[in-house]
Every structure is written in structure tokens, then in C-alpha cells.
Amino acid sequence: MTTGRIVREGVSRAELARMAEDQFGTWIKGVVDVSRGIMAVGGDLHADDEAALLADGSRQQDLWGINLYPLESGSDWIEFDSMINIRPGRGNRSRGVDDEESRTRILEVVRNLVPSE
């Protein structure tokens, strides 16, 4: 089992691509903390990235699962799809991120941590 690596200062797309090769080929799982502006990447499951952030002090309600395709560009490089996103009590009934404000905040955090190359 691979646990997530917390990204606080940034990570390159090239590094994400190397990590992806070791796991799923062209993509990598990640979990974004929209409150703290950090993310975890590289866990075998989104739950592994989530656990790394929770152990680091994140709150579950601030965490959203994504998939990153570091070799893609534009909107194709990020996918909002994770079992941890299903939260009927908070109005999110899908594996996606139904709230546009939450999606926007996730994109902001990812853009801050993964510079365009």
C-alpha cells in the first residue's frame, strides 16, 4: 500500500508524471484540502491521500478527491472523481464535485501547487 505524499510548496508536472508511471500509468490520484491550500498525491487509493492529510491536521469536510493526468493540458488534466466525494449529508451525491465554488477552489489550490510548464 502506498500512502500519499503531502504537497505544501509545489510539485512539477514532470514529477507527477513519474509518480503516475509507477502506479497507474498516465494518471495519479490526489486529495485537495481547500481550506489549507495543500494536497496529497500518490496514494493507492484516494482514502490513502485523505488519511495522510487527516493525520496532518486537515478536516474531512475540506477534502476532495481528484485524478491528475500530468501529460494532458487544459481541463483534460484534472478529473473530479472519487468515492470520498460522496457526501449526501452535505449535498454531494456523486463521485464528482457538484458545487461549482468547491470545484473552483480545488482548481485554485492545484494551480498554486502545480506550476504550468
Secondary structure, DSSP 8 states (H G I E B T S, - for coil): ----EEESS---HHHHHHHHHHHTSS-EEEEEETTTTEEEE--SSHHHHHHHHHHTT--GGGEEEEEE-TT--GGGGEE---GGG-BGGGTB-SSS---HHHHHHHHHHHHHHS---
